[in-house]
Amino acid sequence: MRLGLRRWPPPLFVLLVSVSLALHLVLALLSLLVLQRPCDPHSPLRTNAFPHPANSNLTAAKAGSPKLSPDSRNAGSSRKMDSNQNPHAAGKEGHAFSPPDRTGYPVSSGRSMGSSPSKLQALFSHPLYNLPRPPIQEDDWLLRVKPKVKDNERDSTQEWKDTDLQALLEQLATHRIVSAVQKPGGTQLKLVMSFPNYGQALFKPKKQDRDAETDFNLFYFSDFERHNAEIAAFHLDRLLGFQRIPPVVGRLINVTAEIKDITTDRKLARTFYTSPVGNVCFYGQCSYYCSTEHAVCGRPLALEASLAAMLPDLSLAQRRSWRSPWRRSYSRSKLAQWEKEPNFCATVKKTPPYNKGTRLVDLIDMAILDFLMSNMDRHHYETFEKFGNNTFLLHLDNGRAFGRHSRDEPSVLAPLEQCCRIRRSTLLRLQLLSRPQYRLSDVMRASLSQDPLTAVAPLLSEPHLSALDRRLDAVLQTVRRCQGRRRSVGRSDDVVYDDMAGYAGGDTPARL
């Protein structure tokens, strides 16, 4: 049978073609809309905003973060955050997040979990942190900057204030870097960064992750220097009331724009290379750890670092370096003299400058600081020549601190254990920091949360913070042992050096 093929009428054929084209057009539009919709991430991303030290009072941590991090491609530039934006609007942890910046390094604005700004504020409001100070005499000034106004027009109350510290930290964290050269000497890579206002900072790069713990088989003199240790040491020194570490702040550095492209150091410039995964790396020149095996690398350009304010040039303010009596042997087999003689302190007390003044209790303050942060690398300390022996110690070079949290090193407390001497003000602050309402780990977490690098990750892991409380208790136990030994020979009053004569104080611990 022969089937006849019917032909479609022309009007019906045109209608079917039109409907088909319309359907294809609708499907194409829907596909475009689906592709342009932002995907909801499974986990919160991070924002470019972080709180600047200058905008969050260091003595009373504020939750706001009004400024954004410097653009890694244009150091020193800053952008304003929308005042209506709620920094706690998203995320289970109470942070607002956005994708990483163009350097490939994610940065966030959130504070660490568990930080306690109210505890930090209460601590610095305590009478022990607001002791009356004698008036500053002319001889007390290390340097005097020539004022721009006449002396009779100058406000005599305008001395160094906490706002000056905040402004300095902001400059270190945000100002444009105009020069980067290697700092001569030392065993590890360090750079000197210069700013447009002729200020300078000491740069130490990130060498290892925050939660990495120093190998127990490694000698203390073979350890890496850690950028976050320098930052944390500054905060801890301040919490203890010492204030003998120059200001240090964390910063994300663009390896290319802020080092390679601006350096005039040819030896440094020759060490730059691109890693197999596309990260820009360099290693510089130094005694150890300056090779391709120990290079520091951006991700792909952004590199974490600590920037410490440089002390005045030696031509303006001479410093003297002192060998610590409790210096380690820096040998794999030999012991230092103090490790072999339990009564070593008796010899030290007869030796200038430890035989008078406050030098010995200054050294014990430094030993307490080092024990709390597990720093075994305190071989020397410095003082300003201008003030002779009647001066404070500078707690410099803390990069090998916070290497281990699971183990304490009691030998660091040898000056306290052997001399049984401690400042009253130091003891009272330590007792205060052992109380739940001022717990050292809590105020340390809150203080560190104000550093810009906390936007990337907490500067100290929780095990390190817990170790601070454990070690603080060990210091107080050592003092109690000293008092017990002296009490047995009727000399218990020799333990505490009273540097607060006449101070009754409020809410101070009456006893250990």
C-alpha positions as CSV (number, residue, x, y, z in Angstrom):
1,M,0.0,0.0,0.0
2,R,1.3,3.3,-0.8
3,L,1.3,5.9,2.0
4,G,0.8,9.4,1.0
5,L,2.8,12.1,2.7
6,R,0.8,15.1,3.7
7,R,2.5,18.5,3.5
8,W,2.2,20.9,6.4
9,P,0.4,24.1,5.5
10,P,2.8,27.1,5.3
11,P,1.1,29.1,8.2
12,L,1.3,26.2,10.6
13,F,4.9,25.5,9.8
14,V,5.9,29.1,10.5
15,L,4.0,28.9,13.8
16,L,5.8,25.8,15.0
17,V,9.2,27.3,14.1
18,S,8.3,30.4,16.1
19,V,7.3,28.4,19.1
20,S,10.5,26.4,19.0
21,L,12.7,29.5,18.8
22,A,10.8,31.1,21.7
23,L,11.3,28.0,23.9
24,H,15.0,28.0,23.0
25,L,15.3,31.7,23.9
26,V,13.6,31.1,27.3
27,L,15.9,28.2,28.1
28,A,18.9,30.3,27.2
29,L,17.8,33.2,29.5
30,L,17.2,30.8,32.4
31,S,20.6,29.3,32.0
32,L,22.3,32.7,32.1
33,L,20.4,33.6,35.3
34,V,21.4,30.4,37.0
35,L,25.1,30.9,36.0
36,Q,25.1,34.5,37.3
37,R,23.7,33.6,40.8
38,P,26.3,33.6,43.6
39,C,26.8,30.2,45.1
40,D,26.2,29.8,48.7
41,P,29.4,28.3,50.2
42,H,29.3,25.3,52.5
43,S,31.6,27.1,54.9
44,P,31.9,30.8,55.5
45,L,34.6,32.6,53.6
46,R,36.6,35.5,55.0
47,T,36.4,39.3,54.6
48,N,39.1,41.8,53.9
49,A,38.3,43.8,57.0
50,F,40.2,43.6,60.2
51,P,40.4,45.8,63.3
52,H,43.3,48.2,63.4
53,P,45.1,48.8,66.7
54,A,44.5,52.5,66.3
55,N,40.8,52.1,66.1
56,S,40.4,49.6,68.9
57,N,41.7,50.9,72.2
58,L,44.5,48.6,73.3
59,T,43.4,48.9,76.9
60,A,39.7,48.4,76.2
61,A,39.1,46.2,73.2
62,K,36.3,47.4,70.9
63,A,34.4,45.1,68.7
64,G,34.3,47.4,65.6
65,S,36.5,47.1,62.6
66,P,36.2,50.4,60.8
67,K,39.1,50.0,58.5
68,L,40.0,47.5,55.8
69,S,43.4,45.8,55.3
70,P,45.8,47.5,53.0
71,D,45.5,46.3,49.4
72,S,48.4,43.9,48.8
73,R,49.0,45.5,45.4
74,N,49.2,49.0,46.8
75,A,50.7,49.0,50.3
76,G,49.6,51.7,52.6
77,S,46.2,52.4,50.9
78,S,43.2,51.9,53.1
79,R,39.5,51.7,52.3
80,K,36.5,52.5,54.5
81,M,34.0,49.9,55.5
82,D,30.3,50.7,55.2
83,S,29.2,51.9,58.7
84,N,25.9,50.1,58.2
85,Q,27.6,46.8,57.6
86,N,27.3,44.4,60.6
87,P,30.5,42.6,61.1
88,H,28.7,39.8,62.9
89,A,25.9,39.3,60.4
90,A,26.9,35.9,59.0
91,G,28.6,32.7,60.0
92,K,28.2,30.4,62.9
93,E,31.1,31.9,64.7
94,G,29.7,35.4,64.6
95,H,31.9,36.8,61.7
96,A,31.0,38.3,58.4
97,F,33.1,36.8,55.6
98,S,34.0,37.4,51.9
99,P,36.3,35.8,49.4
100,P,40.1,36.0,49.6
101,D,41.8,39.1,48.2
102,R,43.8,39.0,44.9
103,T,47.0,37.8,46.5
104,G,45.2,34.6,47.2
105,Y,45.5,35.0,51.0
106,P,42.1,35.0,52.9
107,V,41.8,37.7,55.5
108,S,38.9,38.1,58.0
109,S,37.7,40.7,60.4
110,G,36.5,38.4,63.2
111,R,37.9,38.3,66.7
112,S,39.1,35.0,68.2
113,M,36.5,32.8,69.8
114,G,36.5,33.2,73.6
115,S,38.3,36.5,73.7
116,S,37.2,38.7,76.6
117,P,37.5,42.4,75.9
118,S,35.8,43.2,79.2
119,K,38.5,41.3,81.1
120,L,41.2,43.2,79.3
121,Q,39.5,46.5,80.0
122,A,39.1,45.6,83.7
123,L,42.7,44.5,83.9
124,F,44.2,47.8,82.6
125,S,41.7,49.7,84.8
126,H,43.0,47.9,87.9
127,P,45.0,50.1,90.4
128,L,48.0,47.9,89.8
129,Y,48.2,49.1,86.2
130,N,47.6,52.7,87.1
131,L,50.2,53.2,89.8
132,P,51.3,56.8,90.5
133,R,54.5,57.8,88.8
134,P,57.0,60.4,89.8
135,P,57.2,63.5,87.6
136,I,59.5,63.2,84.6
137,Q,62.8,65.0,85.1
138,E,64.9,66.5,82.4
139,D,67.5,63.7,82.8
140,D,64.8,61.1,82.3
141,W,64.4,61.9,78.6
142,L,66.3,59.6,76.2
143,L,65.7,62.0,73.3
144,R,63.9,65.3,73.0
145,V,62.3,66.2,69.7
146,K,62.5,69.9,68.9
147,P,58.9,71.2,69.3
148,K,57.3,73.1,66.4
149,V,55.8,75.6,68.9
150,K,57.4,77.8,71.5
151,D,57.9,76.3,75.0
152,N,55.5,78.8,76.6
153,E,52.8,77.8,74.1
154,R,53.3,74.1,74.5
155,D,50.8,72.0,76.6
156,S,52.9,70.6,79.4
157,T,50.5,67.7,79.9
158,Q,51.2,66.4,76.3
159,E,53.6,63.6,77.3
160,W,53.7,60.1,75.8
161,K,50.1,58.7,75.9
162,D,48.5,55.4,75.0
163,T,47.2,57.1,71.9
164,D,50.8,57.5,70.7
165,L,51.2,53.8,70.9
166,Q,48.0,53.2,68.9
167,A,49.1,55.6,66.2
168,L,52.5,53.9,66.0
169,L,50.9,50.5,65.7
170,E,48.7,51.8,62.9
171,Q,51.6,53.2,61.0
172,L,53.5,49.9,61.3
173,A,50.4,48.0,60.0
174,T,49.3,50.3,57.2
175,H,51.9,52.8,56.0
176,R,53.4,52.4,52.6
177,I,56.8,50.6,52.6
178,V,59.4,52.5,50.5
179,S,62.5,50.4,51.1
180,A,63.4,46.9,52.2
181,V,66.9,45.8,52.8
182,Q,68.5,42.9,54.8
183,K,69.6,43.6,58.4
184,P,73.2,42.5,58.7
185,G,74.2,39.9,61.3
186,G,72.1,37.3,63.0
187,T,71.5,33.7,62.2
188,Q,68.1,34.1,60.4
189,L,66.6,36.3,57.8
190,K,65.5,39.8,58.9
191,L,64.8,42.9,56.9
192,V,64.7,46.6,57.7
193,M,61.5,48.2,56.3
194,S,61.4,52.0,55.8
195,F,58.4,54.3,55.6
196,P,57.8,57.7,53.9
197,N,58.1,59.5,57.3
198,Y,61.6,58.0,57.7
199,G,60.4,55.6,60.3
200,Q,61.8,52.0,60.2
201,A,60.6,48.6,61.3
202,L,62.3,45.2,61.8
203,F,60.7,42.6,59.6
204,K,60.6,38.9,60.5
205,P,58.7,36.6,58.1
206,K,56.5,33.6,58.8
207,K,58.5,30.5,58.9
208,Q,56.1,27.9,60.2
209,D,52.4,27.4,60.9
210,R,50.9,28.7,64.2
211,D,50.1,25.2,65.6
212,A,53.5,23.8,64.7
213,E,55.4,22.7,67.8
214,T,59.2,22.7,68.0
215,D,60.7,19.2,67.7
216,F,61.7,17.9,71.1
217,N,64.9,16.6,69.7
218,L,65.9,20.0,68.5
219,F,68.3,22.1,70.6
220,Y,67.1,25.6,71.6
221,F,69.8,27.3,69.5
222,S,68.7,25.5,66.3
223,D,65.0,26.5,66.5
224,F,63.3,28.8,64.0
225,E,62.3,32.3,64.8
226,R,58.6,32.8,64.7
227,H,56.9,36.0,63.6
228,N,53.8,35.4,65.8
229,A,56.2,34.9,68.8
230,E,57.5,38.4,68.4
231,I,53.9,39.8,68.3
232,A,52.7,37.7,71.2
233,A,55.8,38.6,73.3
234,F,54.9,42.3,73.0
235,H,51.4,41.7,74.2
236,L,52.5,39.5,77.1
237,D,55.1,41.9,78.2
238,R,52.5,44.6,78.3
239,L,50.0,42.4,80.2
240,L,52.6,41.8,82.8
241,G,53.1,45.5,83.3
242,F,56.7,45.5,82.1
243,Q,56.4,47.4,78.8
244,R,60.0,46.8,77.9
245,I,59.5,45.3,74.4
246,P,59.2,47.9,71.5
247,P,55.8,47.8,69.8
248,V,55.3,44.9,67.3
249,V,52.4,44.4,64.9
250,G,51.5,41.7,62.4
251,R,51.1,42.6,58.7
252,L,50.5,40.9,55.4
253,I,53.3,41.9,53.0
254,N,53.2,41.7,49.2
255,V,56.4,39.9,48.5
256,T,56.7,41.5,45.0
257,A,55.4,45.0,45.5
258,E,56.7,45.6,49.0
259,I,60.1,43.8,48.9
260,K,61.3,42.6,45.5
261,D,60.3,45.7,43.4
262,I,61.6,48.3,45.9
263,T,64.7,46.8,47.4
264,T,68.1,48.3,46.6
265,D,69.8,45.3,48.2
266,R,71.3,43.3,45.3
267,K,72.2,40.3,47.4
268,L,68.6,40.1,48.6
269,A,67.2,40.6,45.1
270,R,69.2,37.7,43.7
271,T,67.5,35.3,46.0
272,F,63.9,35.7,44.7
273,Y,62.4,32.9,42.6
274,T,59.0,31.4,41.8
275,S,58.2,28.1,43.3
276,P,56.8,25.1,41.3
277,V,53.3,26.0,42.5
278,G,53.6,29.7,41.5
279,N,54.4,31.3,44.9
280,V,57.0,34.0,45.0
281,C,59.8,33.1,47.4
282,F,63.1,34.4,48.6
283,Y,65.7,33.4,51.2
284,G,68.3,36.3,51.6
285,Q,71.7,35.8,53.1
286,C,72.5,35.0,56.8
287,S,74.5,32.6,59.0
288,Y,72.0,29.8,58.9
289,Y,68.5,29.1,57.4
290,C,69.1,31.2,54.3
291,S,68.8,28.8,51.4
292,T,66.2,27.4,49.0
293,E,65.4,24.7,51.6
294,H,64.5,27.4,54.1
295,A,63.0,30.0,51.8
296,V,60.0,32.1,52.8
297,C,57.2,32.2,50.3
298,G,54.0,34.2,49.6
299,R,50.6,32.7,48.9
300,P,51.2,33.5,46.0
301,L,52.3,37.0,46.9
302,A,51.0,37.6,50.5
303,L,53.4,36.8,53.3
304,E,52.7,37.1,57.0
305,A,55.3,39.0,59.0
306,S,55.9,40.8,62.2
307,L,57.0,44.5,62.1
308,A,58.7,45.8,65.2
309,A,59.4,49.5,65.8
310,M,63.1,50.2,65.5
311,L,64.9,51.8,68.4
312,P,66.7,55.1,67.8
313,D,69.8,54.9,65.8
314,L,73.0,54.2,67.8
315,S,74.3,57.5,66.8
316,L,71.4,59.1,68.7
317,A,71.0,56.7,71.6
318,Q,73.9,54.4,72.4
319,R,73.0,51.0,73.8
320,R,75.1,48.6,75.8
321,S,74.8,44.8,75.4
322,W,75.1,42.7,78.6
323,R,75.8,39.1,78.8
324,S,73.2,37.4,81.0
325,P,74.7,35.6,84.0
326,W,72.2,32.8,83.3
327,R,73.2,32.5,79.7
328,R,73.1,28.9,78.4
329,S,76.2,27.2,77.1
330,Y,74.9,26.9,73.5
331,S,76.7,23.5,73.4
332,R,75.3,20.1,72.9
333,S,77.3,18.6,75.7
334,K,78.5,21.3,78.1
335,L,76.6,22.9,81.0
336,A,76.7,26.5,81.9
337,Q,78.1,27.5,85.3
338,W,74.7,28.3,86.8
339,E,73.5,24.8,85.9
340,K,76.3,23.2,88.0
341,E,76.2,25.5,91.0
342,P,72.9,25.7,92.9
343,N,74.2,28.7,94.9
344,F,75.3,30.6,91.8
345,C,73.2,33.6,92.7
346,A,75.4,34.4,95.7
347,T,78.2,35.1,93.2
348,V,76.0,37.2,91.0
349,K,74.8,39.3,93.9
350,K,78.4,40.3,94.6
351,T,79.1,41.3,91.0
352,P,78.3,44.8,89.6
353,P,75.8,45.9,88.5
354,Y,73.7,43.2,90.3
355,N,75.1,44.1,93.7
356,K,73.0,47.2,94.0
357,G,69.9,48.9,92.6
358,T,67.2,47.0,90.8
359,R,69.2,45.2,88.2
360,L,68.8,41.8,89.8
361,V,65.0,42.0,90.1
362,D,64.9,43.4,86.5
363,L,66.7,40.3,85.4
364,I,64.2,38.1,87.3
365,D,61.3,39.9,85.7
366,M,62.8,39.0,82.3
367,A,63.2,35.4,83.4
368,I,59.6,35.2,84.4
369,L,58.6,36.6,81.0
370,D,60.8,34.1,79.2
371,F,59.5,31.2,81.3
372,L,55.9,32.1,80.5
373,M,56.5,32.1,76.8
374,S,59.1,29.2,76.9
375,N,62.0,31.3,75.6
376,M,65.4,29.6,76.2
377,D,67.3,32.0,73.9
378,R,68.0,34.9,76.3
379,H,71.8,35.1,76.1
380,H,72.1,38.9,76.2
381,Y,70.1,41.9,77.1
382,E,70.5,45.6,76.4
383,T,70.2,49.0,78.2
384,F,70.6,52.6,77.1
385,E,74.0,54.0,77.9
386,K,72.7,57.4,78.8
387,F,71.1,56.2,82.0
388,G,74.1,54.1,83.2
389,N,73.2,51.2,85.5
390,N,70.1,53.0,86.9
391,T,67.8,52.0,84.1
392,F,65.5,49.3,82.7
393,L,66.3,46.3,80.5
394,L,65.2,46.0,76.9
395,H,63.5,42.7,76.2
396,L,64.5,42.3,72.6
397,D,64.6,39.4,70.1
398,N,61.8,37.0,71.2
399,G,61.4,35.1,68.0
400,R,62.2,31.7,69.6
401,A,59.5,32.0,72.2
402,F,56.2,30.0,72.1
403,G,57.9,27.0,70.4
404,R,56.4,24.4,72.7
405,H,53.2,24.3,74.6
406,S,53.1,20.7,75.8
407,R,56.3,21.0,77.8
408,D,57.7,23.6,80.2
409,E,61.3,24.4,80.8
410,P,61.9,25.0,84.6
411,S,65.5,25.9,84.1
412,V,64.4,29.3,82.6
413,L,63.2,30.2,86.1
414,A,66.7,29.6,87.5
415,P,67.2,33.3,88.5
416,L,64.0,33.3,90.6
417,E,64.7,29.8,92.0
418,Q,68.3,30.5,93.0
419,C,68.0,34.1,94.1
420,C,64.5,33.9,95.7
421,R,63.8,37.6,94.9
422,I,60.9,39.2,93.1
423,R,59.4,42.7,92.8
424,R,56.2,43.3,94.9
425,S,54.5,44.9,91.9
426,T,55.4,41.9,89.7
427,L,54.2,39.4,92.3
428,L,50.9,41.2,92.8
429,R,50.2,41.4,89.0
430,L,51.0,37.7,88.7
431,Q,48.6,36.9,91.5
432,L,46.0,39.1,89.8
433,L,46.4,37.3,86.5
434,S,45.9,34.0,88.2
435,R,42.3,35.0,89.2
436,P,39.4,33.8,87.1
437,Q,38.2,37.4,86.4
438,Y,41.6,38.4,85.0
439,R,42.9,35.0,83.8
440,L,46.1,35.4,81.8
441,S,45.0,33.2,78.9
442,D,41.7,35.2,78.6
443,V,43.3,38.6,78.6
444,M,46.1,37.4,76.3
445,R,43.5,36.1,73.8
446,A,41.7,39.4,73.9
447,S,44.8,41.5,73.5
448,L,46.0,39.4,70.6
449,S,42.6,39.6,68.9
450,Q,43.4,43.3,68.1
451,D,46.3,42.5,65.9
452,P,45.6,42.6,62.2
453,L,47.0,39.1,61.6
454,T,44.3,37.6,63.8
455,A,42.1,38.2,60.8
456,V,44.0,35.3,59.1
457,A,44.2,33.0,62.2
458,P,44.6,33.4,66.0
459,L,48.2,34.4,66.7
460,L,48.5,31.8,69.5
461,S,46.7,28.4,69.4
462,E,44.6,27.4,72.4
463,P,47.3,25.0,73.8
464,H,49.7,27.9,74.0
465,L,47.2,30.0,75.8
466,S,46.5,27.2,78.3
467,A,50.2,26.8,78.8
468,L,50.4,30.4,80.0
469,D,48.0,29.6,82.9
470,R,50.0,26.5,83.8
471,R,53.3,28.3,83.8
472,L,51.9,31.2,85.8
473,D,50.9,28.8,88.5
474,A,54.4,27.3,88.4
475,V,56.0,30.8,89.0
476,L,53.7,31.4,92.0
477,Q,54.6,28.0,93.4
478,T,58.3,28.8,93.0
479,V,57.8,32.0,95.0
480,R,56.0,30.0,97.7
481,R,58.8,27.6,97.9
482,C,61.3,30.5,98.3
483,Q,59.2,32.0,101.1
484,G,59.1,28.6,102.8
485,R,62.9,28.2,102.6
486,R,63.5,31.7,103.9
487,R,60.9,31.4,106.6
488,S,62.7,28.3,107.9
489,V,65.8,30.5,108.6
490,G,63.8,33.5,109.7
491,R,64.3,35.6,106.6
492,S,61.0,35.4,104.7
493,D,60.9,39.1,104.2
494,D,63.9,38.9,101.9
495,V,61.9,37.3,99.1
496,V,59.7,40.3,98.0
497,Y,61.5,43.5,97.0
498,D,59.1,46.3,97.9
499,D,59.0,48.7,94.9
500,M,55.6,50.0,96.0
501,A,56.4,51.5,99.4
502,G,53.4,53.3,100.8
503,Y,51.0,51.8,98.3
504,A,48.0,50.3,100.0
505,G,46.2,49.6,96.7
506,G,42.7,48.3,96.2
507,D,41.7,44.7,95.5
508,T,45.2,43.5,95.7
509,P,45.9,39.9,96.9
510,A,46.9,40.0,100.6
511,R,48.8,36.7,100.5
512,L,50.0,34.1,98.1
